[in-house]
């Protein structure tokens, strides 16, 4: 019926006799269990959203086209390539896909992500970068140059605020499709567009150097340092790529914001509302995580107790935060509550470079759940994520506190005061 968005050789297939749609990559979830069908389908909601954000969001326009084609073939069951078969939550999942696609299409800014992949490694890197970009509220037009025509590439670059190119190295060069795409980019993209380069290789990686040099010589500014990955990327490398994508998107948003004329400050209703929201105060805390080789930390002030039994709390996490991907259901973290009068929070208020160690020079010890405890904290709680709820540009994370301790019983919790509700 229709090619899968990223995997052009894999198709959705409809059996008119049984009314089963074999969806391959569409409507999937990275869930592996004994359950065949999606009874109690709500428990898979977060997994399906995460799957969409990682794999489908960068191909929103193709997903939209696929959904339109599939409306002509009413299905009573989705036989997915990943996760349980979709029967009970079919209508809700279909509607969710339509809503998620529209969210991507309505973004003010977009990035053209152009790549080719010899053994799948460059495509995996592209996927991680795309995930970071979409987390920051910027759409991605992901194009595999092996299957794209020149007009598609040209249009994507013209309509985007920036472009990123990725390539493997074959015989000391970039594949012909990437060389062709590079020529189209250099002849199409305005010099004000932000650029990026990445790639994987087995020996020397000349293709990445070639792309970087030609783009730099043409006068473009780079949104992140060229990413060079030897052989298969590790989880740590992919997290770095995701953070680089988020940084790239944030720079584009700042560029666009600086070009817009500033509105005059007036005592409008919206301004008064923003000022009132800013009077809501919160305790200053640092959320710390450790998952395998991946560690992260985030300064948080939107923290609140949410339940007595079990002892629970909520934390608002911006979608673009690097730590967000480590705070899914059953993930563990430590909430370090900061004391008044110390400057520990300043260590976590900076903008970190992709892959930068958040704990360098800070005394920590390992909690029972494996996450770092800040020794200079006032108190800490060892927590596990129970639920997540999407709230505009943030995720609201509800977590259960399994254990905790107070280091200084006479200490006072640091509180964050603001004058406006439009920033932290």
ROMILUM-194916 format. One record per residue (C-alpha): x, y, z; residue in one letter. Coordinates in steps of 0.5 Angstrom, whole numbers, padded with zeros to 4 digits, always signed. Layout:
<rs>
XYZa...
</rs>
This chain:
<rs>
+0000+0000+0000x+0005+0005+0002x+0013+0005+0004x+0015+0006+0011x+0017+0013+0012x+0024+0012+0013x+0025+0004+0010x+0023+0005+0003x+0023-0002+0002x+0019-0004+0007x+0011-0004+0006x+0004-0003+0010x+0000-0009+0007x-0007-0010+0008x-0011-0016+0007x-0018-0015+0005x-0021-0022+0007x-0019-0021+0014x-0019-0013+0015x-0012-0014+0018x-0007-0008+0016x+0000-0011+0017x+0004-0004+0019x+0011-0006+0019x+0014+0000+0023x+0008+0004+0023x+0004+0004+0030x+0009+0000+0033x+0013+0000+0040x+0019-0002+0043x+0016-0007+0048x+0017-0014+0049x+0013-0019+0053x+0008-0025+0053x+0002-0021+0051x+0000-0022+0044x-0006-0016+0044x-0006-0010+0047x-0011-0011+0052x-0011-0005+0057x-0008-0001+0051x-0007+0005+0056x-0001+0002+0059x+0003+0003+0052x+0001+0010+0051x+0008+0012+0053x+0012+0007+0049x+0008+0009+0043x+0009+0016+0044x+0017+0015+0045x+0017+0010+0039x+0013+0016+0035x+0018+0021+0037x+0024+0017+0036x+0022+0014+0029x+0016+0017+0026x+0017+0025+0028x+0023+0026+0023x+0018+0024+0017x+0012+0027+0019x+0010+0029+0012x+0011+0022+0010x+0007+0019+0016x+0001+0024+0014x+0001+0021+0007x+0001+0014+0009x-0005+0016+0014x-0009+0019+0008x-0008+0012+0004x-0009+0008+0010x-0016+0011+0011x-0019+0008+0005x-0017+0001+0008x-0021+0000+0014x-0018-0005+0019x-0020-0008+0025x-0013-0010+0027x-0006-0007+0026x-0001-0013+0026x+0005-0009+0028x+0013-0010+0027x+0014-0008+0034x+0010-0009+0040x+0003-0012+0041x-0002-0013+0036x-0007-0007+0036x-0014-0009+0037x-0017-0005+0043x-0014+0001+0042x-0014+0002+0035x-0018+0008+0034x-0015+0012+0039x-0008+0010+0037x-0010+0012+0030x-0012+0019+0032x-0006+0020+0037x-0002+0019+0030x-0006+0024+0027x-0005+0029+0033x+0002+0028+0033x+0003+0029+0026x+0000+0035+0026x+0004+0038+0032x+0010+0037+0028x+0007+0040+0022x+0005+0046+0025x+0012+0048+0028x+0015+0055+0026x+0022+0052+0025x+0024+0046+0021x+0031+0043+0020x+0033+0039+0013x+0037+0033+0015x+0040+0029+0009x+0044+0023+0010x+0046+0016+0007x+0048+0010+0010x+0052+0004+0008x+0051-0001+0014x+0046+0003+0018x+0050+0006+0023x+0050+0013+0020x+0042+0013+0020x+0042+0011+0027x+0046+0017+0028x+0041+0021+0024x+0035+0018+0028x+0039+0021+0035x+0040+0028+0032x+0033+0028+0030x+0030+0026+0036x+0034+0032+0040x+0031+0037+0035x+0024+0035+0035x+0025+0035+0043x+0026+0042+0043x+0020+0044+0039x+0023+0044+0032x+0021+0040+0026x+0025+0035+0022x+0025+0034+0015x+0029+0027+0015x+0031+0025+0008x+0035+0019+0006x+0039+0021+0000x+0039+0014-0003x+0032+0015-0005x+0030+0022-0006x+0030+0026-0012x+0033+0033-0013x+0027+0037-0012x+0025+0034-0006x+0032+0036-0003x+0032+0043-0006x+0025+0044-0003x+0027+0041+0004x+0033+0046+0004x+0029+0052+0002x+0024+0051+0007x+0028+0050+0013x+0032+0054+0018x+0038+0050+0018x+0041+0044+0015x+0045+0038+0017x+0048+0033+0013x+0051+0026+0014x+0055+0021+0011x+0059+0014+0011x+0066+0014+0008x+0066+0009+0002x+0073+0009-0001x+0075+0015+0002x+0069+0019-0001x+0062+0021+0000x+0057+0016-0004x+0055+0020-0010x+0048+0021-0007x+0051+0025-0002x+0056+0029-0007x+0050+0031-0011x+0046+0033-0005x+0051+0037-0003x+0051+0041-0009x+0044+0042-0009x+0045+0045-0002x+0051+0049-0003x+0047+0052-0009x+0040+0053-0005x+0041+0055+0002x+0042+0062+0004x+0048+0063+0008x+0044+0065+0014x+0042+0058+0015x+0045+0054+0021x+0049+0048+0018x+0052+0041+0021x+0056+0035+0019x+0056+0028+0022x+0058+0021+0019x+0060+0014+0021x+0066+0010+0018x+0071+0004+0019x+0078+0007+0017x+0079+0014+0016x+0072+0018+0015x+0075+0023+0010x+0067+0024+0008x+0066+0028+0014x+0072+0032+0013x+0070+0033+0006x+0063+0035+0008x+0065+0040+0013x+0071+0043+0009x+0066+0045+0003x+0060+0047+0007x+0065+0052+0012x+0069+0054+0005x+0062+0056+0003x+0061+0061+0009x+0056+0057+0013x+0056+0057+0021x+0056+0051+0024x+0051+0049+0030x+0055+0044+0033x+0062+0041+0032x+0062+0035+0026x+0060+0029+0029x+0065+0023+0027x+0063+0016+0030x+0068+0010+0028x+0064+0003+0027x+0057+0003+0031x+0055+0008+0036x+0054+0007+0043x+0049+0009+0047x+0053+0014+0050x+0055+0017+0043x+0047+0017+0041x+0046+0021+0047x+0051+0026+0045x+0048+0026+0038x+0041+0027+0041x+0044+0033+0046x+0048+0036+0039x+0041+0036+0036x+0037+0040+0041x+0043+0045+0042x+0042+0046+0034x+0035+0047+0035x+0035+0052+0041x+0040+0056+0037x+0035+0056+0031x+0030+0058+0035x+0034+0064+0038x+0036+0066+0031x+0029+0067+0029x+0027+0070+0036x+0033+0075+0035x+0030+0077+0028x+0023+0078+0030x+0021+0086+0032x+0020+0086+0040x+0013+0088+0042x+0012+0094+0047x+0012+0092+0054x+0004+0094+0056x+0000+0092+0062x-0004+0088+0058x-0008+0082+0061x-0003+0077+0058x+0003+0081+0061x-0001+0081+0068x-0002+0074+0068x+0005+0072+0066x+0007+0076+0072x+0002+0073+0077x+0004+0066+0075x+0012+0068+0076x+0010+0069+0083x+0009+0062+0084x+0015+0059+0088x+0018+0053+0088x+0024+0049+0092x+0031+0049+0089x+0033+0042+0087x+0038+0038+0083x+0035+0031+0079x+0041+0026+0078x+0040+0020+0074x+0045+0014+0072x+0043+0009+0067x+0048+0004+0065x+0054+0009+0062x+0049+0015+0062x+0049+0020+0067x+0045+0027+0067x+0043+0032+0072x+0038+0038+0072x+0037+0044+0076x+0029+0044+0078x+0025+0049+0082x+0018+0046+0079x+0017+0041+0084x+0012+0039+0089x+0009+0034+0093x+0003+0030+0090x+0001+0024+0095x+0002+0022+0102x+0001+0015+0101x+0005+0013+0097x+0010+0018+0098x+0010+0022+0091x+0012+0028+0088x+0012+0031+0081x+0017+0035+0077x+0016+0039+0071x+0021+0037+0066x+0022+0041+0059x+0021+0037+0053x+0028+0039+0050x+0032+0037+0057x+0037+0032+0056x+0035+0028+0062x+0028+0027+0059x+0030+0021+0056x+0032+0018+0062x+0026+0019+0066x+0021+0014+0063x+0016+0009+0067x+0020+0005+0072x+0027+0009+0071x+0030+0011+0078x+0033+0018+0080x+0035+0022+0086x+0032+0029+0088x+0037+0033+0091x+0034+0038+0095x+0039+0044+0096x+0040+0048+0102x+0039+0056+0103x+0045+0060+0103x+0050+0056+0099x+0051+0057+0091x+0051+0049+0089x+0045+0051+0084x+0050+0055+0080x+0054+0049+0078x+0048+0046+0075x+0045+0053+0072x+0050+0053+0066x+0048+0051+0059x+0052+0044+0058x+0056+0042+0052x+0053+0036+0049x+0056+0030+0053x+0059+0035+0058x+0060+0031+0065x+0055+0035+0070x+0059+0032+0076x+0066+0034+0075x+0069+0037+0081x+0062+0036+0085x+0062+0031+0091x+0058+0025+0090x+0056+0018+0093x+0052+0013+0090x+0045+0012+0092x+0042+0005+0093x+0038+0006+0086x+0045+0007+0083x+0044+0015+0082x+0049+0020+0085x+0047+0024+0091x+0050+0031+0092x+0054+0031+0099x+0052+0038+0099x+0045+0037+0099x+0040+0039+0105x+0037+0032+0104x+0035+0027+0098x+0030+0022+0096x+0031+0016+0092x+0025+0016+0087x+0022+0012+0081x+0018+0014+0076x+0011+0012+0076x+0007+0016+0071x+0008+0022+0066x+0003+0027+0063x+0005+0031+0057x+0003+0039+0059x+0005+0043+0053x+0012+0044+0053x+0014+0040+0059x+0013+0033+0061x+0010+0032+0068x+0013+0027+0072x+0010+0023+0078x+0015+0019+0082x+0015+0015+0088x+0020+0016+0094x+0023+0010+0096x+0027+0012+0101x+0031+0019+0103x+0035+0022+0108x+0036+0029+0111x+0043+0031+0112x+0042+0038+0116x+0036+0038+0120x+0037+0045+0122x+0038+0047+0115x+0033+0051+0111x+0031+0049+0104x+0033+0054+0098x+0027+0057+0094x+0027+0060+0087x+0023+0067+0087x+0021+0069+0080x+0018+0076+0077x+0015+0073+0071x+0012+0066+0069x+0015+0066+0062x+0022+0063+0064x+0025+0060+0070x
</rs>
